[in-house]
C-alpha cells in the first residue's frame, strides 16, 4: 500500500504536535482498514473520507481504489491520479472540524 501526505496535512501535524501520537495511531488504523474507519463525504467533498481523531478533530483522506470504483475520480480530479496505484491512501487535511472543511486546498 502506498501512502501520501499532502503538504497541508504535514503542516497541520506540526501545528498540532501535542496530538501527534494519537494522529499516528489513527493513520495506522486507516491504513489497515481505510473504508471501515472513514465516513464517506458528500456534496462538494464527494470522494473524500473523514475520520475523527478526537471529538471535533478530523483527518480527511482519499482511498484511490474506492474513488475510482465509484467514479469519484471524475469529481476529485487529483493531479497525480494516473500515477497512483489503486491501493494508495492520500491524507489531505487534518484539523478541527469547521476549520478543516473551510480550507480551500482540500479540493485539488
Secondary structure as GFF3:
##gff-version 3
##sequence-region A 1 108
A	DSSP	beta_strand	2	5	.	.	.	ID=ss1
A	DSSP	alpha_helix	7	15	.	.	.	ID=ss2
A	DSSP	three_ten_helix	17	19	.	.	.	ID=ss3
A	DSSP	alpha_helix	20	32	.	.	.	ID=ss4
A	DSSP	alpha_helix	34	37	.	.	.	ID=ss5
A	DSSP	beta_strand	39	40	.	.	.	ID=ss6
A	DSSP	three_ten_helix	43	45	.	.	.	ID=ss7
A	DSSP	beta_strand	48	54	.	.	.	ID=ss8
A	DSSP	beta_strand	57	63	.	.	.	ID=ss9
A	DSSP	alpha_helix	64	69	.	.	.	ID=ss10
A	DSSP	alpha_helix	73	76	.	.	.	ID=ss11
A	DSSP	three_ten_helix	81	83	.	.	.	ID=ss12
A	DSSP	beta_strand	88	96	.	.	.	ID=ss13
A	DSSP	alpha_helix	97	102	.	.	.	ID=ss14
A	DSSP	three_ten_helix	104	106	.	.	.	ID=ss15
###
